[in-house]
Amino acid sequence: MSILENQSLGLKPLPDQINPILKNVKEMKKKLLFLAVSIVFCFFGTAQNPKIRAYFNQAVNTGVSTGVKANYLPSTFPDTIAAFINKAKLSVDVAQYDFTAGTELNVISTACNNAHARGVVVRWIGDGTQANTGWANFVAGISTLNSPVMTGYIMHNKFMIIDANSATATDCWVLTGTNDWGQGQSNTCYNNMVAFQSQPMAKDYTTEFNQMWGGTGATPTTANEKWSTSKTASAVTSYNVNGTTVDVYFSPMDNPVSHLLAAMNTAKSDLFFGIYTFTDNSIATQAVNQYKAGINVRGMMDSYSVSTTAYPNPAYNTIVAGLPAANWKVYTGTSTSYIYHNKTMLIDAMSPGSNSQVWTGSYNWTGAGTDKNDENSVLIHDATITNEYYQSFCHNFTDLGGAACTALPLGIEDNNQAEQKYLIYPNPFSDALTIKVNGVSEKRIIIIRDELGKIILENDYSGTDEINLNLNKVSAGIYFVSITSESGTYFQKIVK
């Protein structure tokens, strides 16, 4: 199976053409309602950007998919990386913290050797504190470079660039993510990768690479190498990848924490995070403050981030004190080599729409990650990609003993039309909730779901302009109202 083949969009077919002369008016209304919901579902639930591909090495929960199932690649991350290298025509540039030799990983070095034999220029940067045993399998002519060894610093990037300067834009790829290139990282640790087919992104990643490399040649120029704070900030940080906005930030000069905090601040309904090393208290404080303001906040972290007497961690302590125990989980693993290594923040995954975003990359949420290390982060503004990461999050969270996720509502849209056509009050509410309809009376189905998507109320409220609901038995928390009629499907968050 080629992982580079276009994925199926998973779009559901629209109903057969509606006969303009229908004798049964009720049947016409049903068909129109189905058509409206199907169109909304196709637009908001199943649109797959073929130029962005996310991959997960641990099981995902496709039961919460909004139309596109996440790519679960058990033990095949190295094959995926090699498949991208095998497509290279001109260049392969890799900045990877660690590359370990091994039976499964050797497919990567073999792909690099084959690329070199085709005339492809292969350049590779690794961290100077790591053994990078995989380099021993390279043929002569593949140039490698270790970063300098400095106190409190690592070259922690995890990205690869294919054919950045090709005359054919579709040849260009950037692959990044959270995994180091080793057997444990590929198989047993929790990681993700994401690939972008974008020449502007590829060229700017190459600019970042060349700063560390010291030039544009096939071999590094030591006198011109720039690392950490000696580099220059990115001239461009936002890209349009086939209609999807992708923001890219390199540590330390692009100050990633400021952009992560800004993205978190846009959340309308939920924040879900999964992180290996979490010590930045500004991120923890904002997550807790948003939870207190009614945002659904849940997260996972590796046991490496757990506070101890010898290792006080203000971020961990803030999370423990500010979130209910059910909302955060710690991964301890079955071996010291198995770690929760993702570095992701999901924004409004439960309310798929224009604000849905996912943050990932090499950057751990630490002072060194922000201020000193060489790192890269991406923020993807895409509801479908966010949902794919949500599928991964849900399975990971369940693995750690968290509450199981249920399917998201499909075809929902958070827009001004909902506020214009329906008035839902009071919000926050106590026991009673009123829905006032502005406009014509029509058939409407009202569904209220909890923050995990479980339906707590569903009914047909046709023929009335004011709906009074008794919700005294509903627990305090965040809920989502969807109202489906012939005019479309509307969505609003409510808080008890």
VEXBATOR-492222 format. One line per 5 residues: number of its first residue (from 1); for each residue x, y, z of C-alpha. Coordinates in pm, whole numbers, plus 50000, padded with zeros to 5 digits. Layout:
<atoms>
NUM> X/Y/Z  ...
</atoms>
This chain:
<atoms>
1> 50000/50000/50000  50140/50340/49904  50088/50594/50181  50130/50870/49923  49818/50778/49729
6> 49535/51026/49759  49299/50938/50037  48932/50894/49969  48738/51205/50063  48465/50994/50217
11> 48191/51226/50086  47842/51086/50107  47634/51101/49788  47354/51353/49769  47001/51218/49720
16> 46862/51165/49372  46742/51470/49188  46420/51588/49346  46118/51581/49114  45993/51940/49093
21> 45634/51819/49088  45590/51619/49405  45241/51540/49514  45338/51468/49872  45446/51792/50037
26> 45568/51613/50349  45794/51393/50140  45934/51702/49968  46017/51856/50304  46197/51540/50413
31> 46405/51537/50097  46489/51905/50128  46589/51858/50490  46812/51564/50401  46965/51761/50115
36> 47042/52060/50338  47198/51848/50609  47396/51646/50354  47542/51959/50197  47643/52097/50536
41> 47785/51757/50632  47994/51740/50315  48127/52092/50357  48205/52089/50727  48251/51720/50806
46> 48430/51543/50525  48640/51794/50334  48988/51640/50316  49274/51863/50204  49481/51628/49983
51> 49793/51839/50039  49797/51784/50417  49835/51430/50556  49850/51339/50923  49971/51005/51060
56> 49950/50840/51403  50150/50544/51531  49907/50448/51808  49545/50340/51767  49283/50605/51694
61> 48910/50621/51767  48744/50645/51427  48405/50638/51601  48440/51014/51658  48533/51085/51296
66> 48331/51352/51117  48387/51178/50785  48759/51122/50735  48924/50845/50936  49264/50925/51084
71> 49565/50741/50939  49681/50483/51192  50022/50346/51090  50126/50083/51346  50503/50029/51335
76> 50528/50179/50986  50645/50536/51045  50992/50449/50902  50827/50311/50586  50627/50631/50552
81> 50939/50846/50587  51123/50629/50333  50831/50660/50088  50870/51038/50088  51247/51009/50037
86> 51188/50770/49748  50992/51043/49568  51280/51293/49585  51423/51412/49252  51659/51689/49361
91> 51709/51720/49736  51641/51572/50078  51715/51792/50380  51668/51644/50726  51692/51814/51067
96> 51628/51533/51314  51719/51522/51681  51812/51154/51676  51838/50879/51413  51897/50528/51543
101> 52013/50231/51338  51797/49921/51354  51611/49666/51148  51305/49885/51098  51491/50217/51078
106> 51741/50100/50815  51474/50149/50549  51533/50523/50592  51911/50505/50541  51855/50273/50244
111> 51614/50527/50090  51874/50802/50142  52146/50590/49978  51919/50516/49683  51834/50885/49652
116> 52203/50973/49648  52257/50714/49374  51986/50891/49169  52178/51216/49198  51968/51361/49481
121> 52158/51584/49727  52105/51451/50080  52192/51677/50374  52134/51581/50736  52157/51772/51066
126> 52147/51592/51401  52182/51689/51764  52539/51687/51890  52448/51508/52214  52301/51207/52033
131> 52484/50906/51886  52290/50913/51556  52393/50554/51490  52186/50547/51170  52442/50767/50998
136> 52686/50476/50991  52472/50319/50719  52502/50615/50482  52714/50588/50168  52998/50830/50113
141> 52868/51155/49966  52581/51203/50211  52681/51496/50431  52591/51511/50799  52633/51782/51060
146> 52611/51773/51439  52480/52075/51627  52713/52228/51888  52694/52092/52241  52586/52378/52468
151> 52451/52379/52821  52072/52385/52822  52044/52354/52444  51953/52081/52197  51885/52076/51823
156> 51542/51924/51875  51391/51975/51529  51210/51690/51357  51152/51786/50997  51237/51675/50645
161> 51215/51876/50321  51178/51717/49977  51265/51900/49652  51213/52255/49782  51354/52414/49466
166> 51191/52191/49208  51047/52358/48899  50738/52144/48966  50565/52271/49279  50390/51940/49346
171> 50729/51775/49403  50778/51977/49723  50697/51829/50064  50760/51915/50428  50728/51633/50681
176> 50733/51715/51052  50588/51587/51377  50680/51471/51724  50874/51147/51678  51245/51094/51693
181> 51360/50842/51436  51416/50538/51652  51244/50201/51697  51077/50279/52029  50967/50621/51910
186> 50819/50467/51596  50645/50171/51758  50561/50206/52126  50576/50575/52215  50282/50802/52133
191> 50368/51019/51831  50227/51187/51523  50361/51309/51188  50211/51552/50938  50313/51622/50577
196> 50247/51935/50370  50269/51958/49990  50364/52325/49967  50659/52484/49791  50645/52812/49991
201> 50661/52612/50313  50938/52390/50176  51147/52691/50074  51112/52862/50409  51192/52541/50599
206> 51500/52523/50376  51595/52877/50479  51581/52765/50841  51784/52455/50757  52047/52658/50570
211> 52100/52888/50869  52214/52588/51071  52395/52431/50776  52588/52751/50711  52493/52780/50345
216> 52312/52628/50049  52578/52380/49935  52590/52003/49957  52837/52026/50246  52809/52252/50554
221> 53006/52574/50593  53115/52574/50954  53212/52940/50967  52859/53047/50873  52656/52811/51093
226> 52385/52973/51306  52218/52800/51597  51966/52895/51865  51951/53272/51926  52210/53347/51658
231> 51951/53278/51387  51714/53536/51240  51338/53530/51286  51114/53403/51007  51012/53663/50749
236> 50690/53470/50678  50500/53255/50929  50164/53194/50760  50097/52986/50448  49798/52893/50236
241> 49816/52520/50168  49542/52446/49917  49297/52667/50105  49409/52577/50457  49602/52829/50665
246> 49912/52679/50825  50127/52885/51062  50492/52785/51113  50713/52896/51404  51078/52817/51468
251> 51227/52836/51816  51369/53042/51960  51348/53348/51734  50975/53318/51648  50874/53299/52017
256> 50637/53002/51981  50479/53028/52326  50325/53365/52240  50157/53215/51934  50038/52906/52121
261> 49882/53125/52392  49715/53342/52126  49570/53034/51956  49443/52896/52286  49275/53228/52355
266> 49053/53186/52047  48884/52873/52186  48506/52896/52191  48424/52553/52332  48721/52327/52407
271> 49096/52276/52447  49251/51929/52442  49625/51883/52489  49876/51599/52487  50234/51683/52579
276> 50560/51512/52675  50737/51785/52874  50518/52056/53021  50683/52312/53251  50568/52647/53108
281> 50329/52785/53366  50188/53051/53133  50033/52776/52916  49903/52587/53220  49759/52903/53373
286> 49578/52998/53055  49431/52647/53022  49303/52660/53379  49163/53011/53338  48979/52909/53024
291> 48837/52606/53204  48707/52836/53475  48550/53054/53206  48349/52759/53071  48585/52609/52812
296> 48610/52229/52819  48978/52158/52894  49124/51807/52900  49478/51687/52866  49748/51425/52894
301> 50112/51450/52987  50397/51208/53029  50511/51110/53377  50832/51299/53299  50633/51615/53369
306> 50507/51500/53708  50627/51723/53990  50858/51578/54255  51051/51724/54546  51367/51718/54337
311> 51190/51850/54028  50922/52105/54116  50707/52178/53814  50484/52487/53836  50289/52394/53522
316> 50203/52049/53657  50106/52195/53993  49881/52451/53823  49707/52179/53621  49658/51960/53930
321> 49515/52249/54131  49303/52397/53854  49146/52104/53666  48928/51821/53798  49117/51494/53821
326> 48893/51347/53549  49013/51608/53301  49384/51525/53295  49579/51202/53279  49943/51104/53322
331> 50109/50839/53106  50345/50617/53305  50401/50348/53042  50500/49986/53090  50868/50060/53043
336> 51095/50358/53088  51143/50356/52711  50769/50396/52638  50668/50759/52667  50381/50987/52575
341> 50575/51196/52324  50306/51399/52145  50318/51779/52169  49971/51879/52055  49701/52130/52138
346> 49355/52094/51982  49130/52399/51971  48753/52364/51923  48772/52003/51807  48425/51943/51956
351> 48268/52221/51751  48414/52163/51403  48416/52479/51199  48626/52774/51096  48795/52805/51438
356> 48912/52443/51466  49292/52426/51493  49565/52185/51590  49918/52267/51709  50197/52012/51679
361> 50568/51976/51602  50889/51919/51796  50836/52191/52057  50787/52086/52420  50626/52350/52640
366> 50935/52446/52835  51158/52747/52882  51439/52584/52684  51198/52491/52406  51089/52851/52378
371> 51409/53044/52443  51705/52829/52342  51645/52504/52153  51613/52478/51777  51252/52363/51731
376> 50969/52386/51483  50592/52409/51537  50292/52416/51305  49940/52546/51371  49689/52400/51123
381> 49357/52583/51080  49148/52296/50946  48841/52127/51095  48905/51790/50928  49271/51769/51030
386> 49174/51879/51382  48916/51601/51392  49180/51347/51286  49393/51458/51580  49081/51442/51797
391> 49038/51077/51696  49392/51016/51820  49338/51218/52138  49021/51029/52227  49185/50688/52198
396> 49493/50806/52390  49276/50955/52664  49078/50632/52696  49404/50433/52708  49496/50630/53019
401> 49165/50563/53191  48984/50876/53077  48618/50891/52983  48534/50743/52645  48450/50986/52367
406> 48129/50961/52169  48063/51069/51812  48054/51439/51736  47742/51600/51588  47772/51616/51211
411> 47695/51910/50990  47709/52177/51260  47802/52534/51186  47888/52803/51439  47785/53123/51263
416> 47591/53444/51300  47282/53298/51137  47217/53090/51447  47216/53401/51664  46985/53581/51419
421> 46730/53307/51375  46728/53155/51724  46755/53319/52064  46866/53072/52331  46851/53200/52688
426> 46946/53233/52965  47307/53137/52897  47446/53028/53139  47120/52865/53252  47012/52703/53577
431> 46719/52463/53529  46510/52611/53247  46620/52696/52894  46415/52888/52639  46462/52877/52262
436> 46289/53161/52080  46239/53127/51704  46260/53439/51489  46090/53385/51153  45862/53134/50989
441> 45741/52825/51166  45887/52508/51017  45981/52154/51105  46280/52153/51343  46469/51889/51537
446> 46651/52008/51849  46935/51803/51994  47140/51885/52304  47469/51703/52355  47716/51706/52640
451> 48085/51794/52600  48167/51439/52485  47894/51440/52223  47645/51222/52415  47282/51311/52338
456> 47091/51421/52648  46782/51555/52465  46639/51503/52117  46290/51598/52002  46077/51739/51721
461> 45965/52090/51818  45775/52185/51503  45489/52431/51502  45591/52653/51794  45788/52975/51808
466> 45893/52938/52171  46034/52622/52324  46072/52590/52701  46296/52308/52823  46321/52177/53178
471> 46685/52072/53231  46689/52053/53610  46827/51699/53602  47121/51795/53380  47456/51825/53557
476> 47656/52149/53553  47885/52174/53253  47914/52267/52884  47650/52158/52632  47589/52203/52260
481> 47253/52276/52100  47193/52189/51735  46871/52291/51560  46800/52129/51224  46528/52255/50992
486> 46462/52294/50620  46673/52613/50638  46984/52435/50762  47152/52326/51082  47249/52576/51349
491> 47471/52534/51651  47530/52710/51983  47722/52635/52300  47541/52667/52634  47666/52646/52991
496> 47489/52529/53305
</atoms>
